[in-house]
Amino acid sequence: MLIGDVARRSGVSARMLRHYESLGLVRPTGRTDAGYREYSSEDIRRIFHIESLRSLGMSLRDVGSALDDPGFEPSELVDDLIRQTRERIAGETALLTRLRRIGAAEPAGWEDVLQIVALLHALGSESAGKRQRAALSSVDGVAMPVEALVEAVLSETDPNVAGALRWALAQAGDGGSVLLAEGLGSPVAEVRKRAVQSIAEIPDGEATALLRDALTHSDIVVRRCAALALGARGVADAVPTLIDMVMEESHDVDAADALSTLSSDPASADRIATGLVDCLARDTVEPSARRRLTQALADIPGVTASRALADLSQDEDRAVALTAAYILTLRETR
């Protein structure tokens, strides 16, 4: 079979067949009387073998070794091809992500594109200072894509940079809360914590709804962070978790402050006082926890809290009794 016929049947151009011949990959078995290359069925079979191996990403040099070396072991080469392919896919995926983020920012011109690219590079810098400056500058001029900010804040370990990123996310507007919600389902505890901390700084209703849901999260750190944020927003659903935080001495001062904020509503004040009193009545509560619960009653207005303090002023625990009596004196003065 002449080279033109081989090219038509194999899909390999005549030029490429000549290149294979120059490399010694496949040589025509014979020549016609006129000197034209003539390929045998074995030659054509080898051409198809070459194309099959090339389709795996093998170089022509590796193809030659595979076909001509009887001792050639494919496993090592295949493992190397797998590694190279994964690296190539990772690189292409990173590029696609970067392009999507640039597109989402809706740049008005090439100057905007260049600024976004510069900010994205800065966010990935090894320098904490550069990452922080990128976060702070993302709200000036061309905005940083929200998806990039979310990815950065969920992976950030430097507390100063993380704070700047949370602030930038809070300024970015819609979309951040939904993306951060995915972080709440991460198997990594630190990522879940960063996610709820970031949601807590977004002041919209969507974030508040996510924080409400987080009150039942399996991660106690997520539940407590959500409760503190909801307390500051006046959401009474956080009361049980906040009372537990006071009792268990977990950010108990912040939790007591949140309970005080919530108690501005008379109905919530009565609920909070009742919850604190119920905890005080448990036999299993440690003395130190009873003192913290008593102190938490100080800023809870209403009859229920006052009655509880009056009873506690006669408590067997002298520290609790003195604390309650002192609080009652202050309340009477006010």
PyMOL commands that set and color helices and strands:
alter all, ss='L'
color gray80, all
select helices_A, chain A and resi 3-10+14-23+41-54+60-68+74-104+110-123+128-137+146-155+159-172+176-184+189-200+205-214+220-232+236-247+252-262+266-280+287-299+303-312+318-333
alter helices_A, ss='H'
color red, helices_A
select strands_A, chain A and resi 30-31+37-38
alter strands_A, ss='S'
color yellow, strands_A
deselect
rebuild
show_as cartoon
